[in-house]
Amino acid sequence: MSVLERGNDAKHWQDLADRVREGDSCAENELTAHFHPRILAMAVVRLRDLETAREITQESLLSVLIALRQGKLREPGKLPGFVSGTARNLINDHFRSLRTQPHPMPLDPETPSSVNFATEAELLEQRRMVREALGRIDPRDRVILLLTLVEGMNPREIAPRVGLSLENVRTRKMRAIRQIAEELHKVSRKKRQTPLSTETVG
């Protein structure tokens, strides 16, 4: 059992996942506060690079929040396994891109089988799409989102730092996540509708 899954209660995680899907900002804060230090610790140990570990942690949390918002986790009670698997895949993808790790980290055997993990190419594409989507949202919204996901700060801590009210920070954070989710959904839908060229198959 991985460090992210030890001592978890399925009912609690299902409730948390459901609340995130419904747009509950408190649930998002709870999820981030719980998993941020765990993902970061795992990433630092594996990567031995704090900045890269922070980037992986940010991308992992953002991917999880977007997936939950879109109702893509079939077994919400296995949320820790989904978070763990998402982080492990991004770490493995990082090593593959550098060609420095001949044997990627194995997935935890308790990772939910209902989660369809992406191929290396799909993960690279997902990371590119997330970065582009982050670049298109309002700069202040981006700061709020990054302070939440990278620094693990809650809206009350962020508000004085960005010069906004607590409620404004909460609204902007939810809007930023929704915007990114919608953009990624549009792109993925367009890709599914685009017929494959015979030149790309071989």
HELIX and SHEET records of a PDB file:
HELIX    1   1 ALA A   10  ARG A   21  1                                  12    
HELIX    2   2 SER A   25  LEU A   47  1                                  23    
HELIX    3   3 LEU A   50  ARG A   69  1                                  20    
HELIX    4   4 PRO A   76  LYS A   78  5                                   3    
HELIX    5   5 LEU A   79  LEU A   98  1                                  20    
HELIX    6   6 GLU A  120  ARG A  136  1                                  17    
HELIX    7   7 PRO A  139  LEU A  149  1                                  11    
HELIX    8   8 PRO A  155  VAL A  162  1                                   8    
HELIX    9   9 LEU A  166  GLN A  193  1                                  28    
HELIX   10  10 THR A  198  THR A  200  5                                   3    
END                                                                             
